Amino acid sequence: MRFAMNHITAPKQSLTDFFAMARALGATEVEIRNDLPDVVGAWDPSAVKDAAAAAGVTILSINALYPFNVWSGDLPARALAMADYAAACGAKALVMCPLNDGTPVAFDDLVAALAAMTPILRDRGLTGLVEPLGFPVSSLRTKAEAVRAIQAAGGEDTYRLVHDTFHHHLAGEAAFFPDWTSLVHISGVADPDVSVAAMLDPHRVLVDAADRLENIAQIRTLLAAGFDGPFSFEPFAPAVHDMPDSRAAVQDSMDFIRAAL
């Protein structure tokens, strides 16, 4: 397997320090984010591209366009701006997350949003990485529904899935879609007291022996099915963000995963 790094792993690091940490850990693929103040909105995309080239890393994606499945209001304009930024900074894809506030979104609206986004991505040579969110309040919880919508929108050549081990577990989805998957997000939950239904982003830590999400089993299943893409660390827990030595902590998680496999 090959590891990648999402900037949320060490969000207090500058972009250049984050790139350097990824390389020091042997990862040559990274994800940048539009919800961190040090990147989109603060950096010219050409400067991001130059920094990535200097560090020897490839930008897998910008994470994330939200809520991609509600194609109204300012979303079309934001989608255009993010796609332009992604293309200019050398990113390969946009991660696309669904509405996650308890409001349902009709399947036809999901399909329409994908159809509207398709030419924006195609014209810029980008892939749309659809990431279902497993939370009970999510409007798109399963990869099965995402694949069905992509096919209905005629977007088979434009869209792929993000398999997120946290969201896969929360959704209770048994099916894997390795042929549709281009990126895997990995994080664990170690808190023994929180129920699955109550798990939230702040519970997401680096994967270790206390993990409750069956990350190792999920990774084994994907690898056995032929998935050969990147596994990108994406922990949201403040306890991870506040670690004095992020590099050492991620290295420990890498070592644990490799040994467990």
GUMI-137004 format. One record per residue (C-alpha): residue in three letters; x, y, z; chain. Coordinates in steps of 0.25 Angstrom, whole numbers. Layout:
BEGIN
<'ala' <X Y Z> 'A'>
...
END
This chain:
BEGIN
<'met' <0 0 0> 'A'>
<'arg' <4 14 -2> 'A'>
<'phe' <1 25 8> 'A'>
<'ala' <-3 40 5> 'A'>
<'met' <-5 51 14> 'A'>
<'asn' <-17 61 16> 'A'>
<'his' <-13 75 22> 'A'>
<'ile' <-24 73 33> 'A'>
<'thr' <-13 63 39> 'A'>
<'ala' <-5 74 43> 'A'>
<'pro' <-14 87 41> 'A'>
<'lys' <-5 96 49> 'A'>
<'gln' <7 94 40> 'A'>
<'ser' <9 103 28> 'A'>
<'leu' <7 98 14> 'A'>
<'thr' <22 97 12> 'A'>
<'asp' <24 90 25> 'A'>
<'phe' <13 80 23> 'A'>
<'phe' <19 77 9> 'A'>
<'ala' <32 74 15> 'A'>
<'met' <26 65 26> 'A'>
<'ala' <19 57 16> 'A'>
<'arg' <32 55 8> 'A'>
<'ala' <40 52 21> 'A'>
<'leu' <30 41 24> 'A'>
<'gly' <32 35 10> 'A'>
<'ala' <18 40 4> 'A'>
<'thr' <19 47 -9> 'A'>
<'glu' <4 50 -10> 'A'>
<'val' <-4 61 -2> 'A'>
<'glu' <-17 67 -1> 'A'>
<'ile' <-19 82 2> 'A'>
<'arg' <-32 88 8> 'A'>
<'asn' <-40 100 6> 'A'>
<'asp' <-44 101 20> 'A'>
<'leu' <-30 104 25> 'A'>
<'pro' <-26 118 26> 'A'>
<'asp' <-12 116 21> 'A'>
<'val' <-16 111 7> 'A'>
<'val' <-27 114 -2> 'A'>
<'gly' <-30 129 -1> 'A'>
<'ala' <-17 132 4> 'A'>
<'trp' <-8 125 -6> 'A'>
<'asp' <-7 128 -21> 'A'>
<'pro' <-10 115 -28> 'A'>
<'ser' <3 116 -36> 'A'>
<'ala' <11 118 -23> 'A'>
<'val' <4 105 -18> 'A'>
<'lys' <8 98 -30> 'A'>
<'asp' <23 103 -29> 'A'>
<'ala' <23 99 -14> 'A'>
<'ala' <18 85 -18> 'A'>
<'ala' <28 83 -29> 'A'>
<'ala' <40 88 -20> 'A'>
<'ala' <36 78 -9> 'A'>
<'gly' <34 67 -19> 'A'>
<'val' <19 64 -16> 'A'>
<'thr' <7 62 -25> 'A'>
<'ile' <-6 69 -20> 'A'>
<'leu' <-16 59 -21> 'A'>
<'ser' <-28 67 -18> 'A'>
<'ile' <-34 80 -12> 'A'>
<'asn' <-43 76 0> 'A'>
<'ala' <-55 79 -2> 'A'>
<'leu' <-67 85 -10> 'A'>
<'tyr' <-79 85 0> 'A'>
<'pro' <-90 83 -1> 'A'>
<'phe' <-88 78 -16> 'A'>
<'asn' <-102 72 -17> 'A'>
<'val' <-110 85 -15> 'A'>
<'trp' <-107 92 -28> 'A'>
<'ser' <-113 106 -24> 'A'>
<'gly' <-109 119 -18> 'A'>
<'asp' <-94 122 -19> 'A'>
<'leu' <-90 107 -21> 'A'>
<'pro' <-88 108 -36> 'A'>
<'ala' <-79 120 -34> 'A'>
<'arg' <-71 113 -23> 'A'>
<'ala' <-70 101 -31> 'A'>
<'leu' <-64 109 -43> 'A'>
<'ala' <-55 116 -34> 'A'>
<'met' <-50 104 -27> 'A'>
<'ala' <-48 96 -40> 'A'>
<'asp' <-40 108 -46> 'A'>
<'tyr' <-31 108 -34> 'A'>
<'ala' <-30 93 -34> 'A'>
<'ala' <-25 93 -49> 'A'>
<'ala' <-16 105 -47> 'A'>
<'cys' <-9 98 -34> 'A'>
<'gly' <-7 85 -41> 'A'>
<'ala' <-17 77 -33> 'A'>
<'lys' <-23 65 -40> 'A'>
<'ala' <-37 65 -34> 'A'>
<'leu' <-47 72 -25> 'A'>
<'val' <-53 64 -13> 'A'>
<'met' <-68 66 -13> 'A'>
<'cys' <-76 65 0> 'A'>
<'pro' <-92 64 1> 'A'>
<'leu' <-101 73 10> 'A'>
<'asn' <-99 68 24> 'A'>
<'asp' <-109 76 33> 'A'>
<'gly' <-121 66 33> 'A'>
<'thr' <-128 72 21> 'A'>
<'pro' <-131 61 11> 'A'>
<'val' <-127 63 -4> 'A'>
<'ala' <-135 56 -15> 'A'>
<'phe' <-128 46 -23> 'A'>
<'asp' <-131 54 -36> 'A'>
<'asp' <-125 66 -30> 'A'>
<'leu' <-112 58 -27> 'A'>
<'val' <-112 54 -41> 'A'>
<'ala' <-115 68 -46> 'A'>
<'ala' <-103 73 -38> 'A'>
<'leu' <-94 63 -43> 'A'>
<'ala' <-98 66 -58> 'A'>
<'ala' <-96 81 -55> 'A'>
<'met' <-82 79 -50> 'A'>
<'thr' <-78 70 -60> 'A'>
<'pro' <-74 80 -71> 'A'>
<'ile' <-67 88 -61> 'A'>
<'leu' <-58 77 -57> 'A'>
<'arg' <-56 72 -71> 'A'>
<'asp' <-52 85 -77> 'A'>
<'arg' <-41 86 -66> 'A'>
<'gly' <-36 71 -67> 'A'>
<'leu' <-41 69 -53> 'A'>
<'thr' <-47 57 -46> 'A'>
<'gly' <-59 58 -37> 'A'>
<'leu' <-57 50 -24> 'A'>
<'val' <-70 48 -18> 'A'>
<'glu' <-69 45 -3> 'A'>
<'pro' <-82 40 4> 'A'>
<'leu' <-83 44 18> 'A'>
<'gly' <-88 33 28> 'A'>
<'phe' <-93 42 38> 'A'>
<'pro' <-108 39 41> 'A'>
<'val' <-111 54 37> 'A'>
<'ser' <-104 52 23> 'A'>
<'ser' <-112 54 10> 'A'>
<'leu' <-103 43 3> 'A'>
<'arg' <-98 32 12> 'A'>
<'thr' <-94 21 3> 'A'>
<'lys' <-85 18 -8> 'A'>
<'ala' <-95 10 -15> 'A'>
<'glu' <-105 22 -16> 'A'>
<'ala' <-93 30 -21> 'A'>
<'val' <-89 20 -32> 'A'>
<'arg' <-104 19 -36> 'A'>
<'ala' <-105 35 -37> 'A'>
<'ile' <-92 36 -45> 'A'>
<'gln' <-97 26 -55> 'A'>
<'ala' <-110 33 -56> 'A'>
<'ala' <-103 46 -59> 'A'>
<'gly' <-94 39 -70> 'A'>
<'gly' <-82 43 -62> 'A'>
<'glu' <-74 30 -62> 'A'>
<'asp' <-62 36 -69> 'A'>
<'thr' <-62 48 -59> 'A'>
<'tyr' <-65 43 -45> 'A'>
<'arg' <-59 33 -35> 'A'>
<'leu' <-61 30 -21> 'A'>
<'val' <-54 34 -8> 'A'>
<'his' <-55 22 2> 'A'>
<'asp' <-54 28 15> 'A'>
<'thr' <-52 17 26> 'A'>
<'phe' <-59 25 37> 'A'>
<'his' <-71 28 28> 'A'>
<'his' <-72 14 23> 'A'>
<'his' <-73 9 37> 'A'>
<'leu' <-83 19 41> 'A'>
<'ala' <-92 16 29> 'A'>
<'gly' <-92 1 32> 'A'>
<'glu' <-89 -1 17> 'A'>
<'ala' <-84 -15 14> 'A'>
<'ala' <-81 -13 0> 'A'>
<'phe' <-67 -9 -6> 'A'>
<'phe' <-65 -2 -19> 'A'>
<'pro' <-50 -3 -22> 'A'>
<'asp' <-52 -1 -37> 'A'>
<'trp' <-59 12 -34> 'A'>
<'thr' <-50 16 -23> 'A'>
<'ser' <-38 26 -26> 'A'>
<'leu' <-35 30 -12> 'A'>
<'val' <-36 25 2> 'A'>
<'his' <-37 33 15> 'A'>
<'ile' <-32 26 27> 'A'>
<'ser' <-35 30 42> 'A'>
<'gly' <-39 23 54> 'A'>
<'val' <-47 24 66> 'A'>
<'ala' <-41 19 79> 'A'>
<'asp' <-51 25 90> 'A'>
<'pro' <-58 13 96> 'A'>
<'asp' <-70 20 101> 'A'>
<'val' <-76 27 89> 'A'>
<'ser' <-86 20 81> 'A'>
<'val' <-85 18 66> 'A'>
<'ala' <-97 27 64> 'A'>
<'ala' <-91 38 72> 'A'>
<'met' <-77 38 65> 'A'>
<'leu' <-73 51 60> 'A'>
<'asp' <-61 57 53> 'A'>
<'pro' <-54 61 66> 'A'>
<'his' <-54 46 70> 'A'>
<'arg' <-45 43 58> 'A'>
<'val' <-30 40 62> 'A'>
<'leu' <-19 33 55> 'A'>
<'val' <-21 18 54> 'A'>
<'asp' <-15 9 65> 'A'>
<'ala' <-18 -3 72> 'A'>
<'ala' <-30 3 79> 'A'>
<'asp' <-37 6 66> 'A'>
<'arg' <-52 2 66> 'A'>
<'leu' <-54 5 51> 'A'>
<'glu' <-48 -8 46> 'A'>
<'asn' <-38 0 38> 'A'>
<'ile' <-29 -12 36> 'A'>
<'ala' <-40 -21 31> 'A'>
<'gln' <-45 -10 21> 'A'>
<'ile' <-31 -8 16> 'A'>
<'arg' <-29 -23 14> 'A'>
<'thr' <-42 -24 6> 'A'>
<'leu' <-38 -12 -3> 'A'>
<'leu' <-24 -17 -5> 'A'>
<'ala' <-29 -32 -8> 'A'>
<'ala' <-39 -26 -18> 'A'>
<'gly' <-28 -19 -26> 'A'>
<'phe' <-29 -5 -21> 'A'>
<'asp' <-15 1 -23> 'A'>
<'gly' <-18 16 -20> 'A'>
<'pro' <-13 24 -8> 'A'>
<'phe' <-18 23 6> 'A'>
<'ser' <-18 37 11> 'A'>
<'phe' <-18 40 26> 'A'>
<'glu' <-30 49 30> 'A'>
<'pro' <-31 51 46> 'A'>
<'phe' <-39 62 51> 'A'>
<'ala' <-37 60 66> 'A'>
<'pro' <-32 73 73> 'A'>
<'ala' <-23 63 81> 'A'>
<'val' <-16 59 68> 'A'>
<'his' <-15 74 63> 'A'>
<'asp' <-8 78 76> 'A'>
<'met' <2 67 76> 'A'>
<'pro' <16 73 78> 'A'>
<'asp' <22 63 68> 'A'>
<'ser' <12 60 57> 'A'>
<'arg' <23 53 48> 'A'>
<'ala' <26 43 59> 'A'>
<'ala' <11 41 62> 'A'>
<'val' <8 38 47> 'A'>
<'gln' <20 29 46> 'A'>
<'asp' <15 21 58> 'A'>
<'ser' <2 19 51> 'A'>
<'met' <8 16 38> 'A'>
<'asp' <17 5 45> 'A'>
<'phe' <5 -1 52> 'A'>
<'ile' <-3 -2 39> 'A'>
<'arg' <8 -8 32> 'A'>
<'ala' <11 -18 43> 'A'>
<'ala' <-4 -22 44> 'A'>
<'leu' <-6 -24 30> 'A'>
END
